[in-house]
């Protein structure tokens, strides 16, 4: 029975669909999860690839609590995330990564800090749809970056193998996965992996002799002779909203530091102004 009816006691589920393909795996699997969520819910969907997201100008206006000069879909997107009770985010894996629109949004991520206290702790599920075995690339890292810096509570970051349009529903095991994800969305349960960073679960690390540093949370760990992950140091990036907002305070301090040194910096950089020939395509 369709439960997608808005009422005063309904949960608002927001599906962020990274694929431009209508009724592709991203769209139908998000809907399959929503179909099995207990209780009343209202499902809203945004096709990320259709959004108008301008490139960041690096003006630091948002860091200084000034309006972003771009009047695009970034603010409306963030407000939809604020309104939602839970978010399901799905993207196809193209050339070893998520849809490029997610990176565009992350590049404007300083704006996340304007809504962090309202988005913090909202449950979310991350889905990466790929075709060739093991060719998942950096997609899981990108999706985790998107969710983590919004302070979302990541219940699962799943790599789902399905390449043909909509074929994910033809696999009974994947339909069961959808039901499992639906049941845990509003619970304390999470799907934890027994590999990757022991702090945040990210699978991409930097190798430094016998130490591994997580590329997302910057936590450090090692691996003993039995394959057990040994925590060395928490990266300290994530935590309460107050802690995460220390990054914004640091950025503001750097802007003020630049303004103090601006004349000397300009004197040095202007020496390079006329070098080279710009190609305009």
C-alpha positions in Angstrom: 0.0 0.0 0.0 1.4 3.4 -1.0 2.2 5.4 2.2 3.4 8.5 0.4 0.7 10.7 1.9 1.6 13.9 3.9 0.1 14.1 7.3 1.0 15.7 10.7 2.6 12.5 11.9 4.4 11.6 8.7 8.1 11.3 8.4 9.6 13.3 5.5 12.1 11.3 3.5 14.3 13.1 1.0 15.8 11.2 -1.8 18.7 12.8 -3.6 19.0 11.1 -6.9 22.4 11.5 -8.5 21.6 9.9 -11.9 20.0 11.8 -14.8 18.5 8.5 -15.9 14.7 8.3 -15.2 13.7 5.1 -13.4 17.4 4.1 -13.3 18.9 2.1 -10.4 19.4 5.2 -8.1 15.7 6.2 -8.4 14.0 2.8 -8.2 16.2 1.6 -5.3 15.5 4.7 -3.2 11.8 4.2 -3.8 12.2 0.5 -2.9 13.7 1.5 0.4 11.0 4.0 1.1 8.3 1.4 0.3 9.4 -0.6 3.3 10.0 2.2 5.9 7.7 1.4 8.9 4.9 3.9 9.7 3.7 6.9 7.7 6.1 8.8 5.5 6.1 11.3 2.6 8.8 10.8 0.0 10.3 13.8 -1.8 12.9 13.5 -4.5 15.5 15.8 -6.0 17.4 14.9 -9.2 20.8 16.3 -8.4 22.0 16.3 -12.0 19.2 18.8 -12.9 20.2 21.4 -10.3 21.9 24.7 -11.2 25.0 24.8 -9.0 27.5 27.4 -9.8 31.2 27.0 -9.2 32.6 28.4 -6.0 34.3 31.9 -6.4 36.5 31.5 -3.3 35.3 34.9 -2.1 34.9 33.7 1.5 31.7 35.6 1.8 29.8 32.7 3.4 32.7 32.3 5.9 32.3 35.9 6.9 28.5 35.5 7.3 27.7 37.4 4.1 25.3 36.1 1.4 26.7 33.9 -1.3 26.9 35.9 -4.5 25.4 33.0 -6.5 21.6 32.9 -6.7 21.3 29.3 -7.7 19.9 26.0 -6.3 22.4 25.6 -3.5 20.4 27.3 -0.8 17.1 25.6 -1.8 18.8 22.3 -1.7 20.2 22.9 1.8 16.7 24.0 3.0 15.2 20.7 1.7 17.7 18.8 3.7 16.9 20.9 6.7 13.2 20.0 6.4 13.7 16.3 6.0 13.6 13.7 8.8 15.9 11.4 6.9 17.9 11.5 3.6 18.7 8.7 1.2 21.5 9.7 -1.3 22.2 7.7 -4.4 24.7 8.1 -7.2 25.9 6.1 -10.1 29.6 5.5 -10.4 30.8 6.8 -13.7 34.6 7.2 -14.2 35.7 5.8 -10.7 33.6 8.4 -8.9 30.2 9.8 -8.0 28.2 12.1 -10.3 30.2 15.3 -10.7 27.4 17.4 -9.3 28.1 16.1 -5.8 31.6 17.4 -6.1 30.3 20.8 -7.2 28.1 20.9 -4.1 30.9 19.9 -1.8 33.1 22.6 -3.3 30.4 25.0 -2.0 30.5 23.2 1.3 31.3 26.2 3.5 27.6 26.9 3.1 27.0 23.6 5.0 28.0 25.5 8.2 25.0 27.8 7.8 22.6 24.9 8.4 24.8 22.4 10.3 23.0 22.8 13.6 19.7 21.9 11.8 21.0 19.0 9.7 23.2 17.5 12.5 22.2 14.0 13.5 19.6 13.4 10.7 19.8 9.7 9.6 21.0 9.0 6.1 21.8 6.1 3.8 24.4 6.4 1.1 24.2 4.3 -2.1 26.9 3.9 -4.8 25.7 2.0 -7.9 28.5 0.5 -10.0 29.0 -2.1 -12.8 32.4 -3.7 -13.1 33.6 -5.6 -10.0 35.8 -3.5 -7.7 35.7 -0.4 -9.9 34.1 1.7 -7.3 36.9 4.3 -7.2 36.4 7.3 -4.8 32.6 7.2 -4.9 32.1 6.1 -1.3 34.6 8.7 -0.1 32.7 11.5 -2.0 29.3 10.4 -0.6 30.7 10.3 2.9 32.3 13.7 2.6 28.9 15.1 1.5 27.0 13.6 4.4 29.7 13.9 7.1 30.2 17.7 6.7 26.5 18.2 6.9 26.6 16.3 10.2 24.3 13.5 9.0 24.2 10.2 10.9 25.4 7.7 8.2 23.5 4.4 8.8 25.1 2.7 5.8 27.4 3.5 2.9 26.6 0.7 0.4 28.2 -0.2 -2.9 25.5 -1.8 -5.0 26.4 -3.7 -8.2 23.8 -2.9 -10.8 24.6 -1.2 -14.2 21.7 -1.8 -16.5 18.8 0.7 -16.0 16.6 -0.5 -13.2 18.2 -4.0 -12.9 18.7 -3.6 -9.2 15.1 -4.7 -8.6 15.6 -7.9 -10.5 18.0 -9.2 -7.8 16.1 -10.7 -4.8 19.1 -10.1 -2.5 19.2 -6.4 -3.3 15.5 -6.1 -2.7 16.1 -7.7 0.7 18.9 -5.2 1.3 16.4 -2.4 0.6 14.1 -3.8 3.2 16.9 -4.1 5.7 18.0 -0.5 5.1 14.4 0.7 5.5 13.9 -1.0 8.9 17.1 0.5 10.3 16.8 4.1 9.0 15.1 5.4 12.2 16.8 3.1 14.7 20.2 3.1 16.4 21.5 0.3 14.1 24.2 0.8 11.5 25.9 -1.4 8.9 29.5 -1.3 9.9 32.4 -2.6 7.8 35.2 -4.6 9.3 37.7 -2.7 7.1 38.6 0.9 6.4 39.1 3.7 9.0 38.2 2.5 12.5 37.0 6.0 13.4 34.6 6.9 10.5 34.7 3.8 8.2 36.1 5.6 5.2 38.0 3.1 2.9 40.5 5.6 1.5 43.7 6.2 3.4 47.2 7.6 3.1 50.0 5.2 3.7 52.9 6.4 5.8 55.3 3.5 6.5 53.3 1.5 9.1 50.7 4.2 9.8 47.5 4.8 7.9 45.8 8.2 7.9 42.1 8.4 6.9 41.5 10.7 3.9 38.2 11.9 5.4 38.4 12.3 9.2 42.3 12.3 9.3 42.2 9.7 12.1 45.5 7.6 12.3 45.7 3.9 12.8 47.9 0.9 12.2 47.3 -2.8 11.5 48.8 -5.5 13.7 50.0 -9.0 12.6 46.6 -10.4 13.0 44.9 -7.8 10.7 43.4 -5.9 13.6 43.1 -2.1 13.2 44.8 -0.3 16.1 43.6 3.3 16.7 46.5 5.8 17.1 44.8 9.2 17.1 41.4 10.6 16.3 41.5 13.1 13.5 39.3 15.5 15.4 37.4 16.8 12.3 34.0 15.6 13.3 32.1 15.8 16.5 29.4 18.2 17.8 28.3 21.1 15.7 30.2 23.4 18.0 33.4 21.5 17.4 32.9 21.3 13.6 32.2 25.0 13.4 35.7 25.6 14.8 36.8 25.1 11.1 34.8 28.2 10.2 36.4 30.2 13.0 39.8 29.1 11.7 38.9 30.2 8.1 37.8 33.6 9.4 41.0 34.0 11.2 42.9 33.2 8.0 41.0 35.8 6.1 41.9 38.4 8.7 45.5 37.3 8.6 45.5 37.8 4.8 44.1 41.3 5.1 47.0 42.2 7.5 49.6 40.9 5.0 47.7 41.9 1.9 50.1 44.7 0.7 53.2 42.5 1.0 51.5 39.6 -0.7 50.2 41.8 -3.5 53.7 43.2 -4.0 55.1 39.7 -4.5 52.3 38.2 -6.6 52.0 41.2 -9.0 55.5 40.3 -10.3 53.8 37.2 -11.9 50.9 39.1 -13.4 52.1 39.4 -17.0 53.8 36.0 -17.3 52.4 33.5 -19.7 49.7 33.6 -22.4 46.1 32.8 -21.4 44.3 30.6 -23.9 40.6 31.4 -24.3 38.6 28.5 -25.7 
